[in-house]
Amino acid sequence: MNARPEKVAHFLFCFYYLTLRRILTASSILIGYPFLMSDSIPTMKILAFAATNHKKSINKQLVEYAAKLITHAEVEILDLNDYELPLYGQDKEEEIGHPQLAKDFLTKIQQSDAIIISFAEHNGSYSVAYKNIFDWCSRIEPKVFQNKKMVLISTSPGARGGATVLASAVQSAPHFNGVVKANLSIPNFFDNFDQDKQCLKHSELNEQFKDAISHIDHLT
Ligand SMILES: Cc1cc2nc3c(=O)[nH]c(=O)nc-3n(C[C@H](O)[C@H](O)[C@H](O)COP(=O)(O)O)c2cc1C
């Protein structure tokens, strides 16, 4: 009895697929590349930082709270004090070239799947510390955010919670290939954030915050 061609094709497809899968799995065990195994689940990496060099930064406290809410990813929190550079200027760039720390910062972005930034507001704009590292980075890679998903937040002791700098960051992010998934400012930080428990006090604001963060707590 002759086998039907489609059944033969199906059999051959299954045979080759299973054989290839076994070879890949075996080689991944042998040479130590577990990512080749089809059943392994990649871990999403989130980079988070407060856009300030304030050692007692309230935005850093907010970022740390955001990191605690992330359940499906690894979170690395950077401190801009570790990326202190000379004040950017074109003459300085001609003099010293592109600093290694700016390259390192871009590599951190490149190695992440998503980014959380909490912006400090100084006179309605970015802190000097953030603008400085950003400007240096933009001279090396103009698309600083490298197509990463982003959640942008801000807080301040005032009633607007850094809403002005946040709006500016949200508006400009696409020009630097940032894909903003959500944004939220937290007003009156010292009224709304529990300093002892390190979390937001009021349930409605807390739900809004969790919802914003949830936009990058998965791989899709
Ligand atoms: C130079 C300077 C300018 C500031 N301008 C603003 C402002 O425009 N809006 C605001 O809400 N807070 C302003 N503040 C208060 C900051 O929100 C506050 O210092 C806050 O702690 C900054 O966030 P950080 O602690 O995360 O750095 C300013 C503070 C400084 C030092």
The ligand as a MOL file (V3000), in Angstrom:
LIG
                    3D

  0  0  0     0  0            999 V3000
M  V30 BEGIN CTAB
M  V30 COUNTS 31 33 0 0 0
M  V30 BEGIN ATOM
M  V30 1 C 18.1820 73.5350 42.2440 0
M  V30 2 C 16.8580 72.9470 42.6260 0
M  V30 3 C 15.7320 73.2510 41.8790 0
M  V30 4 C 14.4960 72.6900 42.2180 0
M  V30 5 N 13.4180 72.9240 41.4130 0
M  V30 6 C 12.2610 72.2430 41.6330 0
M  V30 7 C 11.1800 72.3390 40.7030 0
M  V30 8 O 11.2320 73.0110 39.6970 0
M  V30 9 N 10.0570 71.6300 40.9710 0
M  V30 10 C 9.9370 70.8260 42.0810 0
M  V30 11 O 8.8950 70.2040 42.2650 0
M  V30 12 N 10.9500 70.7050 42.9680 0
M  V30 13 C 12.1150 71.3780 42.7670 0
M  V30 14 N 13.1640 71.2430 43.6270 0
M  V30 15 C 13.0010 70.3890 44.8110 0
M  V30 16 C 13.3060 68.9530 44.4320 0
M  V30 17 O 12.1190 68.3670 43.9630 0
M  V30 18 C 13.8280 68.1930 45.6480 0
M  V30 19 O 15.1010 68.7180 45.9850 0
M  V30 20 C 13.8990 66.6960 45.4470 0
M  V30 21 O 14.4740 66.1120 46.5870 0
M  V30 22 C 14.7140 66.3330 44.1960 0
M  V30 23 O 14.6280 64.9520 43.9610 0
M  V30 24 P 15.8110 63.9630 44.3990 0
M  V30 25 O 15.8460 63.9620 45.9210 0
M  V30 26 O 15.4090 62.6520 43.8570 0
M  V30 27 O 17.0850 64.5040 43.8340 0
M  V30 28 C 14.3930 71.8130 43.3340 0
M  V30 29 C 15.5430 71.5370 44.0830 0
M  V30 30 C 16.7470 72.0900 43.7440 0
M  V30 31 C 17.9800 71.7330 44.5520 0
M  V30 END ATOM
M  V30 BEGIN BOND
M  V30 1 1 1 2
M  V30 2 1 2 3
M  V30 3 2 2 30
M  V30 4 2 3 4
M  V30 5 1 4 5
M  V30 6 1 4 28
M  V30 7 2 5 6
M  V30 8 1 6 7
M  V30 9 1 6 13
M  V30 10 2 7 8
M  V30 11 1 7 9
M  V30 12 1 9 10
M  V30 13 2 10 11
M  V30 14 1 10 12
M  V30 15 2 12 13
M  V30 16 1 13 14
M  V30 17 1 14 15
M  V30 18 1 14 28
M  V30 19 1 15 16
M  V30 20 1 16 17
M  V30 21 1 16 18
M  V30 22 1 18 19
M  V30 23 1 18 20
M  V30 24 1 20 21
M  V30 25 1 20 22
M  V30 26 1 22 23
M  V30 27 1 23 24
M  V30 28 2 24 25
M  V30 29 1 24 26
M  V30 30 1 24 27
M  V30 31 2 28 29
M  V30 32 1 29 30
M  V30 33 1 30 31
M  V30 END BOND
M  V30 END CTAB
M  END
